[in-house]
């Protein structure tokens, strides 16, 4: 009887210690969640919609679609934005400011890179342009009604 009581007591003490350790350790937020919250706080009229798998979707009046994705097979973080076929200056400014926050690069550099990528699409270069600017990989595509840009940074950078 005493052996049975001691085993129960040991299990109860171990469970209590495990519960205290679990409550005491800080909860770790994902990098995507942190980036999305920081973007929502620093960019005017940007709202976080929802999270699906490793992608956080956002909305802004200057863009049709916005998202931040984490941990792809070839990249650590990706910023995706879709707008009109001929983007307005507000779209360039939005993409530049978001990329500056996510990738910790100056806003001027990210705005210049995004503008160059989106403006290179055309008759001579086609509807899909890939370029590298300031250690960021930019891929711009367009269809008959919209243009999009995906900005990534490789895992090893």
C-alpha positions as CSV (number, residue, x, y, z in Angstrom):
1,X,0.0,0.0,0.0
2,X,2.8,2.5,0.8
3,X,4.5,1.6,-2.5
4,X,1.4,2.4,-4.4
5,X,0.9,5.7,-2.6
6,X,4.5,6.8,-3.2
7,X,4.3,6.1,-6.9
8,X,1.1,8.2,-7.1
9,X,2.7,11.0,-5.2
10,X,5.8,11.0,-7.5
11,X,3.6,11.1,-10.6
12,X,1.6,14.0,-9.1
13,X,4.7,16.0,-8.2
14,X,6.2,15.4,-11.7
15,X,3.0,16.5,-13.4
16,X,2.9,19.7,-11.2
17,X,6.5,20.5,-12.1
18,X,5.8,20.0,-15.8
19,X,2.8,22.3,-15.6
20,X,4.7,25.0,-13.9
21,X,7.5,24.8,-16.4
22,X,5.0,25.0,-19.3
23,X,3.4,28.0,-17.8
24,X,6.6,29.8,-17.0
25,X,8.2,29.5,-20.5
26,X,7.4,32.4,-22.8
27,X,5.2,31.7,-25.8
28,X,7.2,32.1,-29.1
29,X,5.4,33.9,-31.9
30,X,6.2,33.0,-35.5
31,X,8.3,35.3,-37.6
32,X,5.4,35.8,-40.0
33,X,3.1,36.9,-37.2
34,X,5.8,39.3,-35.9
35,X,6.3,40.8,-39.4
36,X,2.6,41.1,-40.0
37,X,2.0,42.9,-36.7
38,X,4.9,45.2,-37.3
39,X,3.7,46.0,-40.8
40,X,0.2,46.7,-39.5
41,X,1.5,49.1,-36.9
42,X,3.9,51.0,-39.2
43,X,2.0,51.2,-42.5
44,X,-1.1,53.3,-42.7
45,X,-4.4,51.6,-43.6
46,X,-2.8,48.1,-43.7
47,X,-4.9,45.5,-41.9
48,X,-4.1,41.9,-41.1
49,X,-6.8,39.6,-42.4
50,X,-6.0,36.0,-41.5
51,X,-3.3,33.3,-41.3
52,X,-3.4,30.1,-43.3
53,X,-0.5,27.6,-42.8
54,X,2.6,29.7,-43.0
55,X,1.1,32.7,-44.9
56,X,-0.4,35.9,-43.4
57,X,-2.8,37.7,-45.6
58,X,-3.3,41.5,-45.4
59,X,-5.4,44.2,-47.1
60,X,-4.6,47.7,-48.2
61,X,-6.6,50.1,-50.6
62,X,-3.6,50.4,-52.9
63,X,-3.2,46.7,-53.6
64,X,-5.5,43.9,-54.6
65,X,-3.6,41.2,-52.7
66,X,-0.9,41.3,-50.0
67,X,0.8,38.4,-48.1
68,X,3.8,37.6,-46.0
69,X,5.0,33.9,-46.2
70,X,7.6,32.2,-44.1
71,X,9.9,29.2,-44.4
72,X,9.6,28.1,-48.1
73,X,12.0,25.5,-49.5
74,X,14.3,28.1,-51.1
75,X,13.6,31.2,-49.0
76,X,13.2,32.3,-45.4
77,X,10.5,34.9,-45.9
78,X,8.5,36.2,-48.9
79,X,6.5,39.4,-49.5
80,X,3.9,39.1,-52.2
81,X,1.8,42.1,-53.6
82,X,-0.6,42.3,-56.5
83,X,-2.0,45.4,-58.0
84,X,-3.3,46.9,-61.3
85,X,-1.5,46.2,-64.6
86,X,-0.1,49.7,-64.6
87,X,0.6,50.3,-60.9
88,X,0.2,53.7,-59.3
89,X,2.9,55.4,-57.3
90,X,0.9,54.5,-54.1
91,X,1.5,50.8,-54.9
92,X,5.2,51.3,-55.4
93,X,5.4,53.2,-52.1
94,X,3.4,50.5,-50.3
95,X,5.6,47.6,-51.6
96,X,8.8,49.6,-50.8
97,X,7.8,50.4,-47.3
98,X,6.6,46.8,-46.6
99,X,9.8,45.3,-48.0
100,X,11.9,47.7,-46.0
101,X,10.2,46.6,-42.7
102,X,10.2,42.9,-43.5
103,X,13.8,42.6,-44.9
104,X,15.4,45.4,-42.8
105,X,16.7,47.3,-45.9
106,X,16.3,51.0,-46.5
107,X,13.0,52.1,-47.9
108,X,14.6,53.9,-50.8
109,X,16.4,50.7,-51.9
110,X,13.4,48.5,-51.8
111,X,11.2,51.1,-53.5
112,X,13.8,51.5,-56.3
113,X,14.1,47.7,-56.7
114,X,10.3,47.1,-56.8
115,X,9.9,50.0,-59.3
116,X,12.6,48.7,-61.6
117,X,11.2,45.2,-61.6
118,X,7.6,46.2,-62.3
119,X,8.6,48.7,-65.0
120,X,10.9,46.3,-66.8
121,X,7.9,44.1,-67.9
122,X,6.9,44.9,-71.4
123,X,7.2,44.2,-75.1
124,X,11.0,43.5,-75.1
125,X,11.4,41.6,-71.8
126,X,8.0,39.8,-71.6
127,X,5.5,39.4,-68.9
128,X,7.8,37.8,-66.3
129,X,10.9,39.5,-65.0
130,X,13.3,38.1,-62.4
131,X,16.0,40.3,-60.9
132,X,18.2,40.7,-57.9
133,X,18.6,44.0,-56.1
134,X,20.4,44.7,-52.8
135,X,20.5,40.9,-51.9
136,X,16.7,40.6,-52.5
137,X,15.3,38.4,-55.2
138,X,12.4,40.0,-57.1
139,X,10.1,38.3,-59.5
140,X,7.5,40.4,-61.3
141,X,4.7,39.0,-63.4
142,X,1.7,40.5,-65.2
143,X,-1.5,39.4,-66.9
144,X,-4.0,41.4,-68.9
145,X,-5.5,43.0,-65.9
146,X,-3.0,42.9,-63.0
147,X,0.7,42.9,-62.1
148,X,2.3,41.2,-59.1
149,X,5.7,41.2,-57.4
150,X,7.2,38.6,-55.1
151,X,10.2,39.6,-53.0
152,X,12.3,37.0,-51.3
153,X,15.6,36.6,-49.5
154,X,17.4,33.2,-49.7
155,X,17.8,31.0,-46.7
156,X,21.6,31.4,-46.7
157,X,21.5,35.2,-46.6
